[in-house]
Amino acid sequence: MPDSPAGPPTPPIPLTELLAREELGLRRIAGPDRADLLWVHTSEMADPYPYLLGGELLLSAGVLLTDAETDADTYVARLVEAGAAALGFGVAPVHDTVPEALVEACDRHGLPLLEVPPGTPFTAIARAVWRLMAEARHRELRRVTRAQQALAAAAARPDPVPAVLHQLAVQLEGRVVLLTAEGGELHAAGGPPPREERAALVQLSRVVSTDRRPSPASATDTLDGTQLAAYALDGGQGLALALATPRRDPGVHTVAGIAVVLLALLTAPHQGADAAGRSAALVRVLLGASPQEVAPLLADDGALWTVVHARRADGRAPDRLTAGALGASLGSPLVDAGPDTVRVLLAGPGGATAQTGWILGASAPCPATALPAADTEAARALGRAEATRAPLATHRTGTGGLAALIPADLAEAHARVLLAPLTEPLAETLRCWLSLHGSWDRTAVALRVHRNTVRQRIARCATLLERDLDDMDVRTELWVALR
């Protein structure tokens, strides 16, 4: 269980913001003037399609674009097919100007083409994009934090449900309505919606609140430029929260998710003492309490908990019904169904057992105060189970053995110094790679990245650490430090 609700992903960067950086000297010479950038990638491959994730500003000097008249159209078509957001073409040293065939191909396929002047290195462009992303992330986090505080304060009012809906409408600058499974309106805020908009919201709410078949947790639509969404309230009453907002972005989804949790708790039927205590713990976490403060509500002092992460063995996304069935099989109602991973919180020291049709990773039993760390353990264990094709993997605590002979404070100080050059993603990749005996393929499966990415990260680790990772003594020392 995390300390607080997850923040929103970094919003995409509008291409216009990058073009506005005068020090870069970028100029759009073809394609549309609007695009959203998610990251930057540099490649001189004739076909970088296999290595693109979508949303990239691809930078290239056209090293392999030797016959532009013949190759440009195929090259641009492949970039568009891969989902690239824009192409930045560096003038010099290979080409004196941007090939006209490339300009025409980008106009034809609708891909923005930027001319990069000779004095602008690609690294400067990448650095500018990362800076813009950091600024956007900071703005989005501040916005979501303000909304979370406002919603939490509204939930503490004597009339919490109308207060939360009103505050949600204010924060999202839109209209919100709480609907029954039949489309009846319980509460609304932000003004009455037009007739067509309300009918569309009712239809979306029926998609998420029906109990006749597995249904999604949310559904979206667009009507005359207005963004519509409906979220199921997981309280067993068939209620849905419907929104009409002027925009749809990660921040809107995050704020709506916070409201859904609060409204589900506020509209849930009467619970027993244990369930009420757990709900109270969740409310306090949403209000900013730490795991240590809410631990007494979860169980008596000394009680142990196990966090389980699970994915369906067939690769399909879990829905609420299958996630709930998994929780029931494991003996717990505390289930969180994410887009591709289900998290289950088990009370007691018994731990998890393998389940047909699922791949599970379980943390070591821990007190409630250590649940955030246990959540990380379970995620790592699930990656290991997938990599080794095992139905269940349990985190090993690493106590005892030779590592226990080293005083904890000295071991920690040595590990911090040794691993200081590594960023968290590099350290996690190194830890996973060592745990899987240096297997590139298994590490790629465990981390859900391409095997070439694993190779690049491990090579980077070797460079930063200035160590030979093929040396068993070096591997052992690093493994102990990472543990």
Secondary structure, DSSP 8 states (H G I E B T S, - for coil): --SS--------EEHHHHHT-GGG--EEEES-S--EE-EEEE---S--GGG--SSEEEEE--TT---HHHHHHHHHHHHHHHT--EEEEE-SSS-SS--HHHHHHHHHHT--EEEE-TT--HHHHHHHHHHHHHHHHHHHHHHHHHHHHHHHHHHTSSSHHHHHHHHHHHHHTSEEEEE-TTS-EEEEESS---HHHHHHHHHHHHHHH-SSS---SEEEEEETTEEEEEEE-SSSS--EEEEEES---HHHHHHHHHHHHHHHHHHS----HHHHHHHHHHHHHHTT--HHHHHHHHSSTT--EEEEEEEETT-----HHHHHHHHHHHT-S-EEE-SS-EEEEEESS------TTEEEEE---B-GGGHHHHHHHHHHHHHHHHHHT-SEEE-----STGGGGS-HHHHHHHHHHHHTTS-HHHHHHHHHHHHTTT-HHHHHHHHTS-HHHHHHHHHHHHHHHT--TT-HHHHHHHHHHH-
